[in-house]
Amino acid sequence: MPARALKAAGGLPAAVTSASEASVNGQLQVVAVAGGRVYHSIRGTDGTWSPWGDVYSMAGDAGAATDVAVTGTGADMQIVIASNGGTKQYHGARLASGQWMPLTDLTSVAGSFTTTSVSAGTVAGELQATFVTTDNRILHAIRYTDGSWQNAAAIDLTGVYGNHYAAGITGTL
């Protein structure tokens, strides 16, 4: 993400250590981890930026964030956060109305592991999330449009050599 996008929305209280963006309902929505907290801004279709908002004050505290990923599902923004040294993963959403769904712990969906990175994409209107783990796995989970989850499962990495430290995911409408 260009640094000018982060600066355009105004200052953050600390250095940015992770950032993600998504097109949501015709707007660019940006999230950034700064000082262990997650912040959110929107670039409107007229080119103006909203001030940075503290996601934790709107959706609940997920602990010291280490990575974040977002994607648009229709008019809503889905957010996945890794926190507490990567040992916890959370999901939330900013709805089209501007309201935030509370951040929820994904342990029941993904299990217990330590992640080095998260990514998010949309396929057929559903959130697809990946988690790269410190034991060299890439886990994949789906949040269906009805709000239920498919449990995370390891992607078969047979023939993919080396250490895995990050993954990207993208999809289609």
N, C-alpha and C positions, 0 to 999 in steps of 0.2 A: 504494500500500500504506500503510495507516495506520502512523504512527510508533509507536503503542503496540505493534504486532506486532513491530517491530524491537527495541524496548526490552524487551518481555516475555521475550525469549530471553537477555537479558543484554547487557553492553556489547561493543562492537566497538572495535578499536584506533584507528580513524580515522573521519572523517565518511563516511557512505554516499553514493556517487555514482551508484549504479544498484542496482535491486532487482527481483526477480521472484518470483512464487509460483505454486504449482500444487497441486491436490488430487491426491494420490497414495495409492492404496490406503486411502482413508478418512481420511488425515491431511493437514494443511496443511504443505507443505514450502516453505521460504523460502530464497532465496539473496540475498546482497548483496555489492556491490563496496565495499570500504573500504581505502583506502591502496594501491590497485592489486591487492589480493588478493581472492579470492572466498571467502565464508564461507557456511555452510549450517546451518539449524536446522529442527527439526520440532516442530509443535504436535500433540501426541497427541490422541486422541479424548476423553481425560479432562481436556483443557484445559491440561495442563502442557507447558512448552517444554523442548526439549533445549538444552544449551549450544551456542554457536556453534562449529562445527568448521571448520578451515582446509581447503578443498577441495584446494588445491595439495599439502598434506602427505598427502592420501589418494589423489589421482588424478594427480599430476604438475604441474609448474609450466608455466603457459601464458604467462608474462610479465606485464607490467603491464596488468591488465584495465581496459577502458574501459566495457564493457556486458556484460550477462548476461541470459539468458532460460531458463526451464525450463517443462517440461510433463510430465504423467504419461502413460505408455504402459503400461496395465495396472498392475502393482504396482511398476514401475520409474519413476525420475525421469530424464528426459533433460535435459541441460544444454548450452547453446551459449554460448560466450564470445568476445567480441571483445577483442583485446589489442594491445599495442605500437602505440598510437595508432590502432587500428582496422585495421592492416595485416595482422593475423593473426586467423584464426578457428579455434576448437577445438570439439570435441564430446566429451562423456563421459556417463556415466550412474551413478546410484546405484541399485544393484539392490535388489530386495525383501529380500535377505539382509542388507543394510546394507553390503555390499562396493561399492567404486567401480571402474568400468571406467577405465582410463587415459585421460587427455585426449589426443585425437588431432588433428593438424593437418588442416584441411579444404581445403587448397590443391588437392589432387587432385580434390576434389568441386566446389569453388566457384570455383577459379581464384585469381588474384591481383588484389586490389582493396583499397581502403580503405573501411571501413564506419563509418557514424555510429551505427547501432543494429542490434540483432538482435532477433528475436522467434521464439517457438516455440509450436506448437499440435499437437494430436493429431487425426488423421482416420483412422477405421477402424483404430486401434491403431498407426498409423505417425506418426513425428515429421515435422512439416512446419516448415521453418525459412525465415525471410526475413532478408535482409541489405539495408539501405538504404545505398547507396554515395555517396561524395562527388561522383561524377559524375552524380548525380541519377537513378540506376537503383534498382529494387527487384528483387533476385534471389530466387528461390524454389528450394528443394531439398527432397527427400524422403528420409528414412532408412526403408527398408522393414523389416518385422518380422524378416527374415532377416539384418539388419545391413548389407546393401548399400545404396548410395546412388544416387539419380537425380541426375545432375549439375545444378548450379544453372543456371537459365535466367532471363533478364530477363522480368519481367511486362510485358505491353503496357500502357503508360501513355498511349496516344493519347487525347487529350481531357482528360487530368488535368493541369491547369496548376499552375505554381508549383514551388517547391523542395520536395523530399521530404527530411525529416530523421528520420522515425521511421515505423514501421508496426507494426500489431498483427495477430496471426493467432489464430484460434480454430477449433475444429472440433467433431466429434462422435465418439462412441465408435466 
